[in-house]
């Protein structure tokens, strides 16, 4: 072998190793925020009841907290699908739908029925489906929609030349009717979202319906995904009517559309500010709770300063056991630090909510894990309102009636096999 060929092989090998390293690092990056500082302020970071807090959220996440909204929490399928079907049936001009997870069944067929009906009635209907989460749908389901006039497209289809982006999914749930009514949350088009959330195969879920100025932000989140998938950027009165900006209630709310970046993300900054802003209570409900060391310390710091910190997450009835095992590796430190932890027993707990001091609430698609904070596009409604916060507190307290509180002494006696599995799962934390 000539020296030139040898050098060529060495360079090619080194290049392959560098590219492999870049690929590994790109899908295992973590969120960098470790603490929230308030230099020169003896009271620390602004509390959620401080006027500076919503301003900080706007500055650090780009989420505008607007007055004049009407917000309704929708629990489980029983509380979500009936009003959604009714609103879709009454659409007059536009329907935009973005979904992450979908599979064949009654819910998907109901959605298709309403979308096809309105498309045939000359309502412009746009459907955006994540190509990874919604791939179980059958081709004929989509073809039926398109035949009726629904503009249905895939977002981020998986191709060999896009494998470098495969880890970056759009986890957004966004439905907007006539630019006036918005829905987001953790739901999708699958039949286990039907029911009351208290029985097997009826997932516990929290969603939200809202009207007012913040609906335009949800429409803009959809428009961003639509532009990525089709090259068309939607503007104008059809999708952003003046009536959609009118005040419909008296609640302050904002729609956070978190998009991944190479550094800290809007999702990470919002979550850190919210935890640091707690002075009395911090109630977190999350299906995939794998906080990492940085957010673990933020939670422990809150508890150390007298905040009643409670975590409600899944039990062994989760749909992703690896994530459950990884999350349990943090229980010992949380419990030792005064944080209360509960596991929901009846069925899969899929809700993603937080309520701080009974005034600052969050409902959406964002999980408390590295994937949501660092990699996914997420949609999350933020509400600054005492009455809504009181309802969120009440819902949390009702959920823990159906949950098992994890006690430190008992937890430390769990079998060795479980500990080993937890240890292994935790090593995958960044990619779960």
C-alpha positions in Angstrom: 0.0 0.0 0.0 1.4 3.4 -1.0 1.9 6.1 1.6 -0.8 8.2 -0.2 -3.4 5.4 0.0 -2.5 4.8 3.7 -2.9 8.5 4.6 -6.2 8.5 2.7 -7.5 5.5 4.7 -6.4 7.1 8.0 -8.0 10.4 7.1 -11.3 8.7 6.1 -11.3 6.7 9.3 -10.7 9.7 11.4 -13.4 11.6 9.6 -15.9 8.7 10.2 -15.0 8.7 13.9 -15.5 12.5 14.1 -18.9 12.3 12.4 -19.9 9.4 14.6 -18.9 11.4 17.7 -20.8 14.5 16.5 -23.9 12.3 15.9 -23.7 10.7 19.4 -23.2 14.1 21.0 -26.1 15.6 19.0 -28.6 13.0 20.3 -27.3 13.0 23.9 -26.9 16.7 24.7 -28.3 17.8 28.0 -29.9 21.1 29.2 -27.3 23.3 30.8 -29.2 25.4 33.4 -28.2 24.5 36.9 -29.5 27.3 39.0 -31.6 30.5 39.0 -29.8 33.5 40.4 -31.2 36.9 41.4 -28.1 39.0 41.9 -28.6 41.9 44.3 -32.1 40.7 45.3 -32.2 39.5 48.9 -35.6 37.8 48.2 -34.2 35.6 45.4 -35.8 35.0 42.0 -39.2 36.6 41.4 -42.1 34.5 42.8 -44.9 33.5 40.5 -47.1 36.2 42.1 -44.6 38.9 41.5 -45.3 41.2 38.5 -41.7 40.6 37.3 -42.4 36.8 36.9 -44.6 36.9 33.8 -42.3 39.5 32.3 -39.3 37.2 32.9 -41.2 34.3 31.2 -41.7 36.5 28.2 -38.1 37.6 28.1 -36.6 34.2 28.5 -39.0 32.1 26.4 -40.6 34.5 24.0 -44.0 33.5 25.4 -46.4 36.5 25.6 -48.7 36.4 28.7 -51.8 38.1 27.4 -55.0 39.1 29.3 -58.5 38.5 28.0 -58.5 34.7 27.7 -61.1 32.1 28.7 -59.5 28.8 29.7 -61.1 25.4 30.5 -59.2 22.4 31.8 -60.4 19.2 30.1 -59.8 15.9 31.9 -59.4 12.6 30.1 -61.3 11.6 27.0 -64.7 12.1 28.6 -63.9 15.7 29.1 -62.0 16.3 25.9 -63.5 14.7 22.9 -67.2 15.7 23.2 -66.5 19.5 23.2 -63.8 19.0 20.5 -66.2 17.2 18.2 -68.8 19.9 18.8 -66.4 22.7 18.0 -65.2 20.9 14.9 -68.8 20.4 13.7 -69.5 24.1 14.1 -66.4 25.3 12.2 -67.2 27.8 9.4 -63.9 28.9 7.8 -60.8 27.0 8.9 -59.6 24.0 10.9 -55.9 23.3 11.6 -54.8 20.1 13.4 -51.4 19.0 14.4 -50.9 15.7 16.1 -47.9 13.8 17.4 -49.4 10.3 18.2 -52.1 8.6 16.2 -53.2 5.0 15.6 -56.2 3.4 13.9 -59.4 3.2 16.0 -62.6 5.0 17.0 -60.9 8.3 17.9 -59.0 8.5 14.6 -62.2 7.6 12.7 -64.2 10.3 14.5 -61.6 12.9 13.7 -61.6 11.8 10.0 -65.4 12.0 10.0 -65.5 15.6 11.2 -62.6 16.8 9.1 -64.0 15.2 5.9 -67.5 16.7 6.6 -66.2 20.2 7.0 -63.8 19.9 4.0 -66.8 18.9 1.8 -68.6 22.0 3.2 -65.8 24.2 1.9 -64.1 24.8 5.2 -60.3 24.8 4.6 -58.9 21.9 6.7 -55.2 21.4 7.2 -53.9 18.3 9.0 -50.2 17.9 10.0 -49.1 14.6 11.4 -45.7 13.7 12.9 -44.2 11.0 10.7 -42.8 9.1 13.6 -45.6 9.3 16.2 -48.5 8.9 13.7 -47.0 6.2 11.5 -49.4 3.5 12.7 -52.2 5.2 10.7 -53.2 3.2 7.6 -52.6 4.8 4.2 -56.3 4.4 3.3 -57.3 6.6 6.3 -55.2 9.4 5.0 -56.3 8.9 1.4 -59.9 9.2 2.5 -59.2 12.6 4.1 -57.4 13.8 1.0 -60.1 12.7 -1.3 -62.6 14.7 0.7 -60.4 17.8 0.3 -58.4 17.8 3.6 -54.9 19.0 3.1 -53.0 16.3 5.0 -49.2 16.1 5.1 -46.5 14.4 7.1 -44.0 16.4 9.2 -40.4 15.2 9.3 -40.7 12.0 7.3 -38.0 9.5 8.1 -35.5 9.1 5.3 -31.9 7.8 5.2 -30.7 11.3 4.5 -32.6 12.8 7.5 -31.4 10.3 10.1 -29.4 13.0 11.7 -32.7 14.7 12.6 -34.6 11.6 13.6 -34.3 12.3 17.3 -35.9 15.8 16.9 -39.7 15.2 16.8 -42.6 17.6 17.0 -44.5 16.5 20.1 -47.0 19.4 19.6 -50.7 19.0 19.9 -52.5 21.9 18.3 -56.1 22.2 17.1 -57.5 25.6 16.1 -61.0 26.2 14.9 -61.8 29.4 12.9 -58.8 31.1 14.5 -60.9 31.5 17.7 -60.8 28.3 19.7 -57.7 26.4 20.6 -57.0 23.0 22.1 -53.7 21.6 23.3 -52.5 19.0 25.9 -51.2 15.5 25.9 -53.9 13.8 23.9 -53.8 12.2 20.5 -55.8 10.0 18.1 -55.8 6.7 20.0 -58.6 4.9 21.8 -56.8 4.6 25.1 -57.4 8.3 25.5 -61.1 7.6 25.8 -62.8 7.2 29.2 -62.4 8.7 32.6 -58.8 8.0 33.4 -59.6 5.7 36.3 -59.8 2.3 34.5 -57.4 0.0 32.7 -56.7 1.1 29.1 -58.3 4.6 29.8 -55.4 6.9 30.2 -55.4 9.7 32.7 -54.9 12.9 30.6 -55.1 16.7 31.0 -55.9 18.9 28.1 -57.1 22.5 27.7 -59.6 24.4 25.6 -59.2 28.2 25.3 -60.4 31.3 23.6 -59.0 34.8 23.3 -55.8 36.4 22.1 -53.6 33.4 23.0 -55.2 31.3 20.4 -53.3 33.1 17.7 -50.0 31.9 19.3 -51.2 28.3 19.0 -52.1 29.0 15.4 -48.6 30.4 14.8 -47.1 27.2 16.3 -49.1 25.2 13.8 -48.1 27.5 11.0 -44.4 27.0 11.8 -44.8 23.3 11.5 -46.9 23.7 8.3 -44.2 25.9 6.7 -41.6 23.3 7.6 -43.6 20.5 6.0 -44.9 22.3 2.9 -43.0 25.5 2.4 -46.2 27.5 2.9 -46.2 30.1 5.6 -49.8 30.8 6.6 -50.9 34.4 7.3 -53.9 36.7 6.8 -57.4 37.0 8.1 -58.5 33.5 7.2 -56.2 31.9 9.8 -55.7 35.0 12.0 -59.1 36.8 12.1 -59.6 39.9 14.1 -62.3 38.1 16.0 -59.7 35.6 17.2 -57.8 38.4 19.0 -60.8 39.7 20.9 -61.0 39.3 24.6 -63.1 36.2 25.6 -62.5 36.1 29.3 -60.4 37.6 32.1 -57.5 35.2 32.4 -53.9 35.9 31.7 -52.4 33.1 29.5 -49.7 32.4 27.0 -48.8 29.6 24.6 -45.3 28.4 24.8 -44.1 26.8 21.6 -40.7 25.4 22.6 -38.2 24.7 19.8 -34.9 22.9 20.4 -31.6 24.7 20.2 -27.9 23.9 20.8 -27.9 25.7 24.1 -30.5 26.2 26.8 -34.1 26.0 25.5 -37.3 28.0 26.2 -38.7 24.9 27.8 -35.8 24.5 30.2 -35.7 28.2 31.1 -39.5 28.3 31.7 -39.3 25.2 33.9 -36.4 26.5 35.9 -38.0 29.9 36.5 -41.3 28.2 37.5 -39.6 26.0 40.1 -37.5 28.9 41.5 -40.6 31.1 41.6 -42.5 28.7 44.0 -42.9 30.0 47.5 -45.7 27.8 48.9 -46.6 24.9 46.8 -45.3 23.1 43.7 -47.4 20.3 42.3 -46.1 18.5 39.3 -48.0 15.8 37.4 -45.9 14.2 34.6 -46.0 10.9 32.8 -42.3 10.7 32.1 -40.5 12.1 35.1 -36.7 11.9 34.6 -35.5 15.2 35.9 -31.7 14.8 35.6 -29.3 16.1 38.2 -29.8 19.8 37.5 -33.6 19.8 37.9 -33.3 17.4 40.8 -31.3 20.1 42.7 -33.8 22.8 41.7 -36.6 20.7 43.2 -34.6 20.0 46.3 -33.7 23.6 46.7 -37.4 24.5 46.6 -38.2 21.9 49.3 -35.3 23.1 51.4 -36.8 26.6 51.4 -40.1 25.4 52.7 -42.1 24.8 49.5 -44.5 21.9 49.6 -43.1 20.0 46.6 -45.1 17.0 45.3 -44.5 14.8 42.2 -47.3 12.6 40.7 -46.1 10.3 38.0 -46.7 6.8 36.5 -46.7 3.4 38.2 -45.7 0.1 36.7 -48.7 0.5 34.4 -46.7 2.9 32.3 -46.4 2.4 28.5 -42.6 3.0 28.7 -41.1 1.0 31.5 -37.5 2.2 30.8 -38.5 5.7 31.6 -40.3 4.7 34.8 -37.2 2.8 35.9 -34.9 5.7 35.1 -37.2 8.1 37.0 -37.2 6.0 40.1 -33.4 6.5 40.5 -34.2 10.0 41.7 -36.8 8.9 44.4 -34.3 8.4 47.2 -32.8 11.9 47.0 -36.2 13.5 46.5 -37.8 11.7 49.4 -34.7 12.4 51.6 -35.0 16.0 50.7 -38.6 16.4 51.7 -40.3 16.0 48.3 -43.4 13.8 48.3 -43.7 11.4 45.4 -46.8 9.5 44.2 -47.4 6.9 41.6 -50.8 6.7 39.9 -52.3 3.3 40.3 -55.5 2.7 38.1 -53.9 3.1 34.7 -51.4 5.0 32.6 -50.9 8.6 33.8 -50.1 10.6 30.7 -50.9 14.2 32.0 -48.2 16.9 31.9 -49.2 19.7 34.2 -47.8 21.9 36.9 -49.3 24.4 39.3 -47.2 26.7 41.4 -48.5 28.6 44.5 -52.1 28.0 43.3 -51.7 30.8 40.6 -49.3 29.7 37.9 -50.4 26.7 35.9 -49.2 24.7 32.9 -51.0 22.2 30.7 -49.5 20.8 27.5 -47.4 18.2 25.8 -44.1 18.7 27.6 -42.7 15.9 29.7 -40.3 16.4 32.6 -37.4 14.7 30.8 -34.4 15.6 28.6 -36.2 14.6 25.4 -38.9 17.2 25.9 -36.5 19.9 27.2 -33.7 19.5 24.7 -35.0 17.7 21.5 -38.7 18.0 21.0 -41.0 20.8 19.7 -43.6 21.2 22.5 -46.8 23.1 23.1 -47.7 24.3 26.6 -50.5 26.6 27.8 -49.3 28.8 30.6 -52.0 30.4 32.8 -51.6 33.1 35.5 -54.9 33.0 37.4 -55.9 32.1 40.9 -59.3 30.6 40.1 -57.8 28.3 37.4 -54.9 27.5 39.8 -57.3 26.5 42.5 -59.0 24.1 40.0 -55.6 22.7 39.1 -54.7 22.2 42.8 -58.1 20.4 43.3 -57.4 18.1 40.4 -54.0 17.2 41.7 -55.4 16.4 45.2 -58.1 14.3 43.6 -55.5 12.4 41.6 -53.4 11.5 44.6 -56.4 9.8 46.1 -55.9 7.2 43.3 -52.2 7.0 43.9 -49.6 5.3 46.1 -47.4 7.6 48.1 -43.8 6.3 47.9 -42.2 6.1 51.4 -38.5 6.2 51.8 -38.1 3.2 54.1 -40.2 1.0 51.9 -38.6 2.2 48.7 -35.2 1.3 50.0 -36.3 -2.3 50.5 -37.2 -2.8 46.9 -35.6 -5.9 45.2 -32.0 -5.8 43.9 -33.1 -6.7 40.4 -35.2 -3.5 40.3 -32.3 -1.4 41.4 -30.1 -2.9 38.7 -32.6 -2.2 36.0 -33.1 1.3 37.3 -29.4 1.9 37.2 -29.1 0.7 33.6 -32.2 2.8 32.5 -30.8 5.9 34.2 -27.7 5.7 32.0 -30.0 6.2 29.0 -31.7 9.2 30.6 -30.7 11.7 27.9 -32.2 9.8 25.0 -35.4 8.4 26.6 
